[in-house]
Amino acid sequence: MKHTMALIGFGGMANLHCDSIRDRIPDLFVKGAYDVREEARNRAAEKGLAAYPSLEDLLADKDVELVVIATPNNFHKELSIRSLRAGKHVVCEKPVTMNAAELEEIIAVSKETGRLFTVHQNRRWDEDFRVAEKIAKSGQLGRVFAIQSRVHGSRGIPGDWRNTKAQGGGMVLDWGVHLLDQMNMMMGKMPVSVYATLSNVTNEEVDDGFTATFKFDNDLVFTVEVGTSNFINLPRWYVEGLNGTAVIDDFQVNGKIVIATADEEHDAVPIVTAAGLTKTMAPRTPETISELPLPRIDCDIHDYYRNIAA
């Protein structure tokens, strides 16, 4: 049985929602869309969707069971609550709200109306994340004591509403939400402390990057970093354990695992630096380590909407 849905906001992300569902999710039917911009409504009509002339018309459509909210962040709370009260189930783009208090208001209305409310956290299906999680939990590296998760770019913040504070711009609420959600999924518990620094290299109104260090009760340190002025990227993931290290270089899951297979049978061979010899930083001898390929995991982002339909 198909469930009928509509989109509120018809920009780039809404188009992705629409195309993904049409192509891969037979249990969902995208009927139409509403956007405050006439040109966006025209684009929806060109794709064969019903272009609702107003939000009220969309919410009054009894065929529509589910709405997807894909608007600038500052409108999420109001649109979510209006949709829930209109009897619709709601998928809201991330970040779900401008702050935690707004989210609590939506949750209360969801419980009151008995309607599904959830957030489009689609990067839970990214293969690089799933592989990093598998390695960290496998025991292959021994006790894991540090995990680094980062994304780097060199183009600054997009030149639209994402660089304005009033509409919820900035990298913490953009990429940061994805990486922090992945950390929560991987760790399954709250950290005991956090220290963060935000950068304003290219934008004074909102953050254009940040580094946040989380400490957990098992002394594991998890670093989350987003940068938009990096012309040489650091690895997407770096996982350290007592018995080995894993590096995932990029979203395509290039990288490797290096684990210790034996203790050093003799003193480390010193390496020469400008200031003298060092054994401490000398590499392990080849016979004591093993280099392994990264595992692969078959991930399908469309499972998100399959779960919604179910």
C-alpha positions as CSV (number, residue, x, y, z in Angstrom):
1,M,0.0,0.0,0.0
2,K,1.4,3.4,-1.0
3,H,1.5,6.3,1.4
4,T,1.1,9.8,0.0
5,M,3.4,12.6,0.9
6,A,4.2,16.2,0.0
7,L,7.2,18.5,0.4
8,I,7.3,21.9,2.1
9,G,10.1,23.8,0.5
10,F,11.3,22.8,-3.0
11,G,14.9,23.8,-3.2
12,G,17.9,21.5,-3.8
13,M,17.4,19.1,-0.9
14,A,13.7,18.7,-1.6
15,N,14.5,17.8,-5.2
16,L,16.8,15.1,-3.9
17,H,14.1,13.8,-1.6
18,C,11.6,13.8,-4.4
19,D,13.9,12.0,-6.9
20,S,15.2,9.5,-4.4
21,I,11.7,8.5,-3.3
22,R,10.3,8.3,-6.8
23,D,13.1,6.1,-8.1
24,R,13.6,3.7,-5.2
25,I,10.7,3.7,-2.7
26,P,7.6,2.1,-4.2
27,D,5.6,2.4,-0.9
28,L,5.7,6.2,-1.0
29,F,4.0,8.5,-3.5
30,V,5.2,12.1,-3.8
31,K,2.0,14.0,-4.7
32,G,3.1,17.6,-4.5
33,A,5.0,20.5,-3.0
34,Y,4.7,24.0,-1.7
35,D,7.3,26.7,-1.7
36,V,6.9,30.5,-1.0
37,R,8.8,31.1,-4.2
38,E,6.8,31.0,-7.4
39,E,9.8,29.8,-9.4
40,A,10.2,26.8,-7.1
41,R,6.5,26.0,-7.4
42,N,6.9,26.1,-11.2
43,R,9.8,23.7,-10.9
44,A,7.6,21.3,-8.9
45,A,4.9,21.5,-11.6
46,E,7.5,20.8,-14.3
47,K,8.4,17.6,-12.5
48,G,4.8,16.5,-12.6
49,L,4.0,17.4,-8.9
50,A,0.9,19.2,-7.7
51,A,2.2,22.8,-7.0
52,Y,0.1,23.9,-4.0
53,P,-0.7,27.6,-4.1
54,S,-0.4,27.9,-0.3
55,L,0.7,26.0,2.7
56,E,-2.9,25.9,3.9
57,D,-3.9,24.0,0.7
58,L,-1.2,21.4,1.2
59,L,-2.1,20.8,4.8
60,A,-5.8,20.6,3.9
61,D,-5.1,17.8,1.3
62,K,-6.6,14.7,3.0
63,D,-4.6,12.4,0.6
64,V,-1.3,13.6,2.2
65,E,-0.3,11.5,5.1
66,L,3.4,12.6,5.4
67,V,5.1,15.9,4.8
68,V,8.8,16.5,4.4
69,I,10.0,19.9,5.6
70,A,13.0,21.1,3.6
71,T,13.2,24.8,4.3
72,P,15.8,27.1,6.0
73,N,16.3,26.0,9.6
74,N,14.5,28.9,11.3
75,F,11.2,27.7,9.9
76,H,11.4,24.1,11.0
77,K,9.6,24.4,14.4
78,E,6.6,26.4,13.1
79,L,6.1,24.2,10.1
80,S,6.6,21.0,12.0
81,I,4.0,21.9,14.6
82,R,1.5,23.2,12.0
83,S,1.9,20.0,10.0
84,L,1.5,17.7,13.1
85,R,-1.7,19.6,14.2
86,A,-3.0,19.2,10.7
87,G,-2.8,15.4,11.2
88,K,0.3,14.8,9.1
89,H,3.3,12.7,9.9
90,V,6.5,14.8,9.6
91,V,10.1,14.2,8.4
92,C,12.1,17.4,9.1
93,E,15.5,18.2,7.5
94,K,18.5,18.7,9.8
95,P,19.2,20.5,11.9
96,V,15.8,19.8,13.4
97,T,15.5,23.1,15.2
98,M,17.5,26.2,16.2
99,N,17.9,25.0,19.7
100,A,16.8,22.1,22.1
101,A,13.9,24.0,23.6
102,E,12.2,24.3,20.2
103,L,12.7,20.6,19.7
104,E,11.0,19.8,23.0
105,E,7.9,21.8,21.8
106,I,7.7,19.7,18.7
107,I,8.1,16.5,20.6
108,A,5.2,17.5,22.9
109,V,2.9,18.1,19.9
110,S,4.0,14.9,18.3
111,K,2.9,13.0,21.4
112,E,-0.3,15.0,21.7
113,T,-1.3,14.3,18.1
114,G,0.0,10.7,17.9
115,R,1.8,11.5,14.7
116,L,5.3,10.4,13.7
117,F,8.0,13.1,13.9
118,T,11.5,12.4,12.9
119,V,14.7,14.0,11.5
120,H,16.3,13.3,8.1
121,Q,19.6,12.0,9.5
122,N,20.6,10.4,6.2
123,R,24.3,10.2,6.9
124,R,23.8,7.2,9.2
125,W,24.1,5.2,6.0
126,D,27.4,6.7,4.8
127,E,29.8,3.8,4.2
128,D,32.9,5.6,5.7
129,F,31.0,6.1,9.0
130,R,29.7,2.5,9.0
131,V,33.2,1.1,8.3
132,A,34.8,3.3,11.0
133,E,32.2,2.1,13.5
134,K,32.8,-1.5,12.6
135,I,36.6,-1.2,13.1
136,A,36.2,0.7,16.4
137,K,33.9,-2.0,17.8
138,S,35.6,-5.0,16.3
139,G,38.4,-5.3,18.9
140,Q,40.9,-5.6,16.1
141,L,42.8,-2.5,17.3
142,G,42.7,-3.4,20.9
143,R,41.2,-0.9,23.3
144,V,40.3,2.1,21.3
145,F,41.3,5.3,23.0
146,A,40.9,8.0,20.3
147,I,38.7,8.6,17.3
148,Q,38.9,11.6,14.9
149,S,36.1,12.4,12.5
150,R,36.4,15.4,10.2
151,V,35.3,16.9,6.9
152,H,37.4,19.5,5.1
153,G,36.7,21.8,2.2
154,S,38.2,25.0,0.8
155,R,35.2,26.9,-0.6
156,G,33.9,28.6,2.6
157,I,30.2,28.6,3.5
158,P,27.6,28.5,0.7
159,G,26.5,32.0,-0.3
160,D,22.9,31.6,0.7
161,W,20.8,31.5,3.9
162,R,23.5,29.1,5.3
163,N,25.7,32.1,6.1
164,T,23.1,34.0,8.1
165,K,22.6,33.6,11.8
166,A,18.9,34.4,11.8
167,Q,18.2,31.4,9.5
168,G,20.4,29.0,11.4
169,G,23.6,29.1,9.3
170,G,27.1,28.0,10.2
171,M,29.0,24.8,10.1
172,V,28.0,23.5,13.5
173,L,24.3,23.4,12.3
174,D,25.3,22.2,8.8
175,W,28.0,19.5,8.6
176,G,28.4,19.5,12.4
177,V,25.0,18.0,12.9
178,H,25.9,15.0,10.7
179,L,29.2,14.3,12.4
180,L,27.8,14.7,15.9
181,D,24.9,12.4,15.1
182,Q,27.4,9.8,13.8
183,M,29.4,10.1,17.0
184,N,26.2,9.6,19.1
185,M,25.3,6.5,17.0
186,M,28.8,5.1,17.4
187,M,29.3,5.7,21.1
188,G,25.7,5.1,22.3
189,K,26.1,7.2,25.4
190,M,26.7,10.8,26.4
191,P,30.2,12.2,26.8
192,V,31.4,13.4,30.2
193,S,33.0,16.6,28.9
194,V,33.4,18.7,25.8
195,Y,35.7,21.5,24.7
196,A,35.1,23.3,21.4
197,T,36.6,26.1,19.4
198,L,34.7,27.8,16.5
199,S,36.3,29.6,13.6
200,N,35.3,32.7,11.7
201,V,37.9,32.8,9.0
202,T,35.7,33.7,6.1
203,N,32.5,34.8,7.8
204,E,31.9,37.0,10.8
205,E,28.2,36.3,11.4
206,V,28.3,32.5,11.8
207,D,31.0,29.9,12.3
208,D,32.7,28.6,9.2
209,G,34.3,25.7,11.0
210,F,34.9,24.1,14.5
211,T,36.9,21.6,16.4
212,A,35.2,19.8,19.3
213,T,36.8,17.3,21.7
214,F,34.6,15.0,23.6
215,K,35.7,12.8,26.5
216,F,33.8,9.7,27.4
217,D,33.7,7.8,30.7
218,N,36.1,5.1,29.4
219,D,38.7,7.8,28.7
220,L,38.1,7.6,25.0
221,V,38.6,11.0,23.3
222,F,36.4,11.7,20.3
223,T,37.4,14.7,18.1
224,V,34.9,16.1,15.6
225,E,36.1,18.8,13.2
226,V,34.7,20.7,10.2
227,G,36.8,23.1,8.2
228,T,35.9,25.2,5.1
229,S,39.3,26.8,4.4
230,N,41.4,23.6,4.1
231,F,43.2,23.2,0.8
232,I,44.8,20.0,1.9
233,N,42.4,17.6,3.7
234,L,43.2,15.6,6.7
235,P,41.7,12.0,6.8
236,R,38.0,11.6,7.1
237,W,38.5,9.1,10.0
238,Y,41.5,8.2,12.2
239,V,40.9,5.5,14.8
240,E,43.6,4.7,17.4
241,G,43.8,1.6,19.6
242,L,46.5,0.0,21.8
243,N,47.2,-2.6,19.2
244,G,46.8,-0.7,15.9
245,T,45.5,2.3,13.9
246,A,43.0,2.6,11.1
247,V,42.8,5.5,8.7
248,I,39.9,6.2,6.3
249,D,41.0,8.9,3.9
250,D,37.8,10.0,2.3
251,F,34.1,9.3,1.6
252,Q,35.1,6.6,-0.9
253,V,36.7,4.6,1.9
254,N,40.3,4.6,0.8
255,G,42.7,3.9,3.6
256,K,44.2,1.0,5.6
257,I,44.6,-0.7,9.0
258,V,48.0,-1.3,10.6
259,I,48.1,-3.6,13.6
260,A,51.0,-5.0,15.7
261,T,51.5,-8.7,15.2
262,A,54.5,-9.2,17.5
263,D,56.6,-7.3,20.0
264,E,59.9,-5.7,18.9
265,E,62.6,-8.4,19.3
266,H,65.3,-5.8,19.6
267,D,65.7,-2.1,20.1
268,A,64.1,0.2,17.6
269,V,66.3,1.4,14.8
270,P,66.9,5.1,15.4
271,I,66.0,7.6,12.8
272,V,68.0,10.7,12.1
273,T,66.5,14.2,12.6
274,A,68.2,17.6,12.3
275,A,68.6,17.7,16.0
276,G,69.9,14.2,16.4
277,L,68.7,10.5,16.7
278,T,65.3,9.4,18.1
279,K,64.1,5.9,19.0
280,T,60.8,7.1,20.4
281,M,59.5,8.2,17.0
282,A,61.2,5.4,15.0
283,P,58.8,3.3,12.9
284,R,58.1,-0.3,13.8
285,T,60.2,-2.9,12.0
286,P,58.2,-4.6,9.2
287,E,58.2,-8.0,10.8
288,T,56.2,-6.7,13.8
289,I,53.3,-5.2,12.0
290,S,50.6,-6.2,9.5
291,E,48.9,-3.9,7.0
292,L,45.3,-4.8,6.2
293,P,42.7,-3.4,3.8
294,L,39.6,-1.7,5.1
295,P,36.5,-3.8,5.3
296,R,33.6,-2.7,3.1
297,I,29.9,-2.5,4.0
298,D,27.0,-2.5,1.6
299,C,25.1,0.7,2.6
300,D,21.9,2.0,1.0
301,I,20.8,5.5,2.0
302,H,17.3,4.6,0.6
303,D,16.8,2.5,3.8
304,Y,15.9,5.8,5.5
305,Y,12.7,6.1,3.6
306,R,12.0,2.4,3.6
307,N,12.0,2.7,7.4
308,I,9.7,5.7,7.2
309,A,7.2,3.8,5.1
310,A,7.3,0.8,7.4
